[in-house]
């Protein structure tokens, strides 16, 4: 078996294809959740905490130096801890949203499982025994 045919067999297994679909759907869902957090959740939270935008919080470790005739410009060195705080907050909200989604899905699955199942159809043997019983009853009633 050649390497190419082995790779084709591996790549076409159900688990690999399912995983690829999951990753693609997950990436698209990630964009939806990111938009939800950034555009829907964060503005009211920012309003509640006085309009603070965490991503602007930073400590300047060294100011920028402008270029001169003999030296090149040196950019400022900034510790942007606000972006880190914002990322942690975004992660917390995304994790909670995913938790609530999984919880809702699990609840739906439990409701489906709790639905009463129909009794199984009688077997051929049970049907035959029922017919014999009915014939015996009919003979007794004569």
N, C-alpha and C positions, 0 to 999 in steps of 0.2 A: 504494500500500500504506500503510495507516494505521500510526501509531505503535504502537497496541495489537496489531495483527497482526504487526508486526515484532518486538515484544517477545515475543509468544507463540512465534514461530518461534525466536528466540534462546534463550528459557528452556527450550524443549522439545528442544533439541539434545542429543545423547547425552552430550557432554562436560560440559555444565552439570549434568545430572542425576547423572552419575557422580561429579562433584566434590562435589555436595551430599551424596550418600550417603557418600562418603569422609569428609567433614567430620563428619557425624553419628556414623559408626562411630568415627572418630578421637577425638571428644569422649568417647564412652562408654569407649573403650579407655584414654583418659587417666585417667578415674576409677579404672579397675581398676589401672593402674600406680601411681597416687598412693596408693591403698589398700595395694598391695603394698609400696611403699617405706615408707610411714608406719607400717604395722601389722605387717609381717613382717620387713623388712630393718633398719629403724632400731633397734628394741629390742635385738637382739643386738649391733649396732655400739655402741650406747650402753652396754651392759653391758661390752663389751670395752674401751672407753675410760674406764671408771670411772663410768658413769652420767651423764656430762656431757650436758646438754640444750642444744644450741647455741642454740636459739631464746630461751633466757633470758639469753644474754650481751648486755650493753648497757653503754653509758657514759652516765651522767646528766650532761648539759651544764648544766642548770639545774634546781634542785629546784622542786617545786611550791610555790606560795604560797597559803595558805589565805585564804578570803574574810574580810574585816573589814567593819565598818560602812560604811566609805567606799570600799572597793575590791572588785572582783570577784575570784574565785579565778582563779589562773593555773596552767594545767597544767604538769607537768614537761616539759622538752625532753630527749628521750632518743635517743641514736644506737644503734639496735638492730642492731648488726653481726652478732649471732648468728643472727638471722632470715635475713640475707643468706648467711651461711655454710651454714645449713641448706638454703636454696634452691639454692645451688651443688651441695651434696652430693646433694640430691634430683634435680637435673638430670643429674648425672653418672651416677647409678644408673639413671634412666629411659633416658638415651641408651644406656647399656650394655645394658639389657634389650631395647631396640628393635634394637640392633645384633645381639644374639644371635638374636632372632626372625627378622630379615631373613636372617641367615646360615643359619639352619635351613631357611627357605623356599627360599633359593637352592640349598642342598644337595639338597633334594627335587626341585627343578626339574632339576638336573643329572642326578640318577638317572633321572628320567623320560626325559630326552633321550638318555641313554646306552643305554637299552633298545634292543635290536636291532629294526629295523623289518622287517616282513614284506616279502619281495620282491614287486615289483609284479606284478599279474596279467598274463599274456601278452596281447599285442594280438591283434586279429582276424587280422592278417597273419601273426603268429607261429603262431597256431593253424592257419591254412590251410597254411602251410609244413610244419608237423608232420604234418598229414594226408597231404600229398603225399609226404613222406618215408616214412611208414608204408605207403602204397600201393605205392611203388617197392620197398620191402623185401619186401612180400608178393609182388609180381610176380617178383622175383629168386629167391625161395624156391620157386617153382612148378616 
